[in-house]
Amino acid sequence: MQVKLEKLTKRFNRELIFKDLNFTFESGKRYAIIGPNGSGKSTLLQIIAGYALPSSGAVIYNAGSNSIEPEEIFSHVTIAAPYLEIIEEYTLVEQLEFHFKFKKIRPNYTIDSVIKAAAFEGVEHKFIKNFSSGMKQRLKLAMAFYSESDILLLDEPTSNLDQQGVTWYQEHLANINDRLIIIASNQEYEYITATEHLNIMHYKQS
């Protein structure tokens, strides 16, 4: 899988977020989108995910010799971010069952084994609304980690996690080697395994 950004520009009203951004992401590699808070990292990740549109420029998706239309990229992407909604009225099992109706579960995994791998044993029937903020974030990460997809996008992945949760995140991320991984963060420990960095501050010229 390849994701190619061509002269990508984004503005909110008169504010320039980034301009003429050219970059190519390749499958099997790990990338970090870096920059200070409010610099546009999340905006860029949402554009790559197909959740938002650029003001100009293009995002081109290729799977081998085949191109993928932007409206079809949803089936190839999983994303975890603090701002993504989960259904508070569902129990953990209900949330996972709902999620995996839309996303394929990774080979050799079941909902039970995802619960075990995500350290949620004993809270299977607890309502999401009664989860702590850290548990909710770990659930979002687990749904992204254990969904079958070509592209894994992580936005500030350890938000609300305690040290035990951060260690869990780092260990599970280290075991994913078959996807294009892009992490938006200004915390180095979140993207320590990334081999290439895209500094969004380099695309701020007016």
N, C-alpha and C positions, 0 to 999 in steps of 0.2 A: 504493500500500500504506500502510495506517495500523496502528500498534500503539498501543493505548490501555491504560494501566495504571490500574486503579481500586481505590483503597484497599488497595494491595498491602502486605502485611506479611510479614516473614520472621523467624522465631526459630530458633536452634539451642539445644535444651534450654531453659534460662532466659535465654539471651543474646538480646537484641533486636538484630537487624541493621538493619532499617528498619521504619517503621510508617506506615500510611496514605499511601502514596506514590501520588499522582495525576499522571499526565503523559501527553502524547500525542506520538508520533513520526510524522512525515509523510514520505512518499516524496519523493525528490529532495533531501532536506536532510541535513545532517551534524550529528551530535550527539556530545557528549562526556559520559560519566559520570565525574565527577571526585570525588576524596576521597583521604585518606591511605591508606597500606598497611593492609590489614585492615579497611577500612571497609565492605566489602560490594559493591564494584563488580563483581567477578567473579560473585558470587552473583546479583546482579540481571541481569547479562548472560546467565547460564545459565538463569534463569527466562524471560527474553524468548525465548531460543532453544528453549525447551521441554525443556531437559535437566534442569531441577529444578522443583519445585513450590513455590508460596508457602504460607505458613502460613494466610493468609486473603487475600481480595481476588481480583482476576481480571486476566488479560491477554486483551484482545480484539483479534483480528486481522481487518482488513477489506481486501478488494481491490475498490476501487470500491464498488458497492452490495452486494457479496457478502461474507458473513462466512466466515472460515476456521476450522474446528475446530482446537483446540490439537494434537490428535493428527495433524493433516495439515500442520502448519506446517513440518515437516522439509524438504519439497520446495521451500519458498520461502526457506530460510535457508542461508547459508554462514557459517561461523565459523572464525576462526584464533585460537589461544591456546597459550601455552607448555605447558600441561598436557594438551593433546589428544594422543592416541597416534597414531603412524604405525607402519607395519609394518617393523621393523628388518631382517627377513630378506629384504625385497624390494629389488630394484634401483630406481633412480629411475624408469625406464620402467615397471617393474611396478607401482610405487606409483601413478603417474599413471593407468595403464590401469585399475587397481582403483578408484581414486577416481572416474573419469569413467564408470564403470558405474553409479554411484549418483547422480551429479550431471551435468547437461548441461554440456558445455563451451560457453563463450561463442561467439557467432556469429563466423565467419571465423577461428577458432583451431583448431589441431590440437595433438596432444601435442608434436610437433616444434617448433611455433611457441611453445608455452608454455615448453618447455625453453630456447629461445633468449631469450625475453623475460625469463625468470627467471635468466639468466646461468648456466645449468647445462650449457652445451656442453662436451663432453669428459668428463663424469661420468655419462653416460646409463646405463651398465651397472655403476656403482659401487653397492655395497650401502649402504642407508640407515644401517646400524649403523656404517659407517666415515665417515659425514658428521660434520663438526664441529657443535657446538650451533647455531652461526649458520646453517649450511647447512640444518639441519633446520627452523629457524624460517622461513627464507626459503621453503622448500618448502611449509610450512603456509600461509604468506601467498599464495604463488602459486596453490595449490589453491583458496583462497578468492577471490582476485582474478579468476581465469579460469573460475570456475564460474558458470553462468547462474542467477541468483537475484534475488529482489526485495529481500532484506534482507541486508546485509553487516555482521557483528558482529566486532569486533576487540578482543581483550583483551591489554593490554600488548604491542602488536604488534612493538615493536623489541627485545624481550628477546633477549639474546645476539647481537644484530647489531652489527657494527663500523660505523664511520662510513660506509663505502662501502655497507653494507647499509641503513643508515638513509636515505641519499640515494636508494637504489633504491626503498625503501618509499614515501618521500614523493612521488617522481616518479610511481609507478604509482597511488598513491591519488589524486593530483590528476587523473588521466585518467578516473576513474570518476564519471560524472555522472548515471547513470540508475537508481541504487538508493538505498534508505534505508540510510544508514551510521551505525552507532553504535559509538563507540570508548570503551572503559573504560581509563582511564589517569590517572596523576598526573604525567606528563611532558608539558609543554605542546607540545613539538615533535612529539609523536605525534598530537595533535589540533588542530594549528594552523589547519586549514581548517574546523574545526567552527564553525558559526554559533550554536549553542545549547548551553548547558551544563546538566546536571542534577547538582547538588551533593548527593551522598547524605547528607552530614552534616546537611542540613536536615530529614532524616526519622528522627532518632534519638531523638525524645522517647519516654519510657517510658510 
